[in-house]
């Protein structure tokens, strides 16, 4: 969800995740299985797997569980059943909604996603209807309270590492990279002792739609319901609202 800082969104999600740890384990395990299936079991040569494993460890998923998920994906077991694809649609006020899923039952997932959107005044669209509104970017979030260097020095370090942009928020810094530079920038900042609060490849909306009142409440409900669905791996929108 957009509209205020990405860090605010992450903190909101982390609080929600703490209350729904079982769902988080399921989602991250599925991501590890698919990443290992598609790119091999070695995180050193598989950036998607490396990122998934790091997020699993941050969520305190036991290492044995992580290794089992990698083995399932690499061995073509359970992971072979998952299909990955994206649904595209609209929320209230014409907000674009891009939903990435990994499912072993396409019909079930389509019905559930369609129901969530339609119940809150949205609808599923055809393939390609909103994808063009988003660009893939690497997003690195830094908690300002954890950064010891000056803002100018941080900006210089990020740009020298290959970052495209750095945005300053009240309590965070948000660094944007091209997808191909994401890993390089992450590693460069870590080597300089700069802690990352969050880092991921994300679909970033190029234009935003601001909602208020009932429409904003319905859009928040759509995002919450989609994120609660076990088949949904990520939700991106161009929804904007006040803090």
RABELGI-V976368 format. One record per backbone hydrogen bond with DSSP energy under -0.5 kcal/mol. NH is the residue of the N-H (numbers start at 1). CO is the residue of the C=O. E is the energy in kcal/mol with one decimal. If there is no record, write none. Layout:
nh=NH co=CO e=E
nh=NH co=CO e=E
This chain:
nh=2 co=239 e=-0.9
nh=9 co=5 e=-1.7
nh=10 co=6 e=-2.6
nh=11 co=7 e=-2.7
nh=12 co=8 e=-2.1
nh=13 co=9 e=-2.5
nh=14 co=10 e=-2.9
nh=15 co=11 e=-2.1
nh=16 co=12 e=-1.9
nh=17 co=13 e=-3.0
nh=18 co=14 e=-2.3
nh=19 co=15 e=-1.0
nh=20 co=16 e=-0.8
nh=20 co=17 e=-1.0
nh=21 co=18 e=-0.5
nh=23 co=20 e=-0.5
nh=24 co=20 e=-1.7
nh=25 co=21 e=-2.6
nh=26 co=22 e=-1.9
nh=27 co=23 e=-2.4
nh=28 co=24 e=-2.9
nh=29 co=25 e=-2.4
nh=30 co=26 e=-2.1
nh=31 co=27 e=-2.0
nh=32 co=28 e=-2.3
nh=33 co=29 e=-2.4
nh=34 co=30 e=-2.4
nh=35 co=31 e=-2.5
nh=36 co=32 e=-2.6
nh=37 co=33 e=-2.1
nh=38 co=34 e=-2.5
nh=39 co=35 e=-2.5
nh=40 co=36 e=-1.6
nh=43 co=41 e=-0.7
nh=45 co=42 e=-1.4
nh=46 co=43 e=-1.0
nh=50 co=46 e=-2.6
nh=51 co=47 e=-2.5
nh=52 co=48 e=-2.2
nh=53 co=49 e=-2.8
nh=54 co=50 e=-2.2
nh=55 co=51 e=-2.2
nh=56 co=52 e=-2.1
nh=57 co=53 e=-2.4
nh=58 co=54 e=-2.2
nh=59 co=55 e=-1.5
nh=60 co=57 e=-1.7
nh=61 co=56 e=-2.6
nh=65 co=62 e=-0.6
nh=66 co=62 e=-1.8
nh=67 co=63 e=-2.7
nh=68 co=64 e=-2.2
nh=69 co=65 e=-2.1
nh=70 co=66 e=-2.2
nh=71 co=67 e=-2.4
nh=72 co=68 e=-2.3
nh=73 co=69 e=-2.2
nh=74 co=70 e=-2.8
nh=75 co=71 e=-2.2
nh=76 co=73 e=-0.9
nh=77 co=72 e=-2.0
nh=80 co=77 e=-1.7
nh=81 co=78 e=-1.9
nh=82 co=79 e=-1.1
nh=83 co=103 e=-3.0
nh=85 co=101 e=-1.6
nh=87 co=99 e=-2.9
nh=89 co=97 e=-2.2
nh=90 co=123 e=-2.9
nh=91 co=95 e=-2.6
nh=94 co=91 e=-1.4
nh=95 co=92 e=-1.2
nh=97 co=89 e=-2.4
nh=98 co=236 e=-3.1
nh=99 co=87 e=-2.9
nh=99 co=97 e=-0.5
nh=100 co=98 e=-0.5
nh=100 co=234 e=-2.6
nh=101 co=85 e=-2.7
nh=102 co=231 e=-2.6
nh=103 co=83 e=-2.3
nh=109 co=105 e=-2.2
nh=110 co=106 e=-2.5
nh=111 co=107 e=-2.1
nh=112 co=108 e=-2.2
nh=113 co=109 e=-2.7
nh=114 co=110 e=-2.5
nh=115 co=111 e=-2.1
nh=116 co=112 e=-2.2
nh=117 co=113 e=-2.2
nh=118 co=114 e=-2.6
nh=119 co=115 e=-2.2
nh=120 co=116 e=-0.7
nh=120 co=117 e=-0.9
nh=121 co=118 e=-1.4
nh=122 co=117 e=-3.2
nh=123 co=90 e=-2.3
nh=125 co=88 e=-3.4
nh=129 co=126 e=-2.1
nh=133 co=130 e=-2.3
nh=134 co=131 e=-1.8
nh=135 co=204 e=-2.2
nh=137 co=202 e=-3.0
nh=138 co=177 e=-2.5
nh=139 co=200 e=-3.0
nh=140 co=175 e=-2.7
nh=141 co=198 e=-3.4
nh=142 co=173 e=-2.7
nh=144 co=142 e=-0.6
nh=144 co=171 e=-1.6
nh=146 co=143 e=-2.1
nh=147 co=144 e=-1.3
nh=148 co=146 e=-0.5
nh=154 co=150 e=-2.4
nh=155 co=151 e=-2.5
nh=156 co=152 e=-2.2
nh=157 co=153 e=-2.5
nh=158 co=154 e=-2.6
nh=159 co=155 e=-2.5
nh=160 co=156 e=-2.5
nh=161 co=157 e=-1.4
nh=162 co=158 e=-0.6
nh=162 co=159 e=-0.8
nh=163 co=158 e=-2.4
nh=164 co=176 e=-2.8
nh=165 co=176 e=-1.6
nh=167 co=174 e=-2.9
nh=169 co=167 e=-0.6
nh=169 co=172 e=-2.9
nh=173 co=142 e=-2.3
nh=174 co=167 e=-2.8
nh=175 co=140 e=-3.1
nh=175 co=173 e=-0.5
nh=176 co=165 e=-2.7
nh=177 co=138 e=-2.4
nh=181 co=178 e=-1.5
nh=182 co=178 e=-0.7
nh=182 co=179 e=-1.0
nh=185 co=181 e=-2.5
nh=186 co=182 e=-2.4
nh=187 co=183 e=-2.6
nh=188 co=184 e=-2.2
nh=189 co=185 e=-2.3
nh=190 co=186 e=-2.3
nh=191 co=187 e=-2.3
nh=192 co=188 e=-0.9
nh=193 co=190 e=-1.8
nh=194 co=189 e=-2.5
nh=195 co=193 e=-0.7
nh=197 co=141 e=-2.4
nh=197 co=195 e=-0.5
nh=198 co=141 e=-1.5
nh=200 co=139 e=-2.1
nh=202 co=137 e=-3.3
nh=204 co=135 e=-3.1
nh=204 co=202 e=-0.7
nh=205 co=203 e=-0.5
nh=206 co=133 e=-2.6
nh=209 co=238 e=-3.4
nh=211 co=240 e=-2.5
nh=215 co=212 e=-1.0
nh=216 co=212 e=-1.0
nh=217 co=213 e=-2.1
nh=218 co=214 e=-2.4
nh=219 co=215 e=-2.1
nh=220 co=216 e=-2.4
nh=221 co=217 e=-2.0
nh=222 co=218 e=-2.2
nh=223 co=219 e=-2.2
nh=224 co=220 e=-2.5
nh=225 co=221 e=-2.7
nh=226 co=222 e=-2.6
nh=227 co=223 e=-2.6
nh=228 co=224 e=-1.4
nh=229 co=225 e=-0.6
nh=229 co=226 e=-1.1
nh=232 co=229 e=-1.2
nh=233 co=100 e=-2.8
nh=233 co=231 e=-0.5
nh=234 co=100 e=-1.6
nh=236 co=98 e=-2.8
nh=238 co=96 e=-1.1
nh=240 co=209 e=-2.4
